[in-house]
């Protein structure tokens, strides 16, 4: 299935997660298995958090700190749906496997 994920651009110009395990480098074109990284202040929802369209009203793409975020088109396997408020993009996809196809 095709879905979309927002990543931050790291210092090397590569992709990294927004909040959990921020130092991880996310390669383009390689299948990744979701990992478990409990983080204080975040609810445990194991898996890659994605949307069905490149929209998440509660997340910005350019932060005051200078951090830049970019949407990517991804392919996912072994997923389930997770209902969220419309202000958080509505229906989320939680996937156990993900492969980044391209930056948008």
Secondary structure, DSSP 8 states (H G I E B T S, - for coil): -EEEEEEEE-TTS-EE-SSTTTT--B-BS-EEE------TTS----SEEEESSS--TT--SB-TTS-BEEEEEEEEEEEEEEE--GGGTSEEEEEEEEEEEEE-
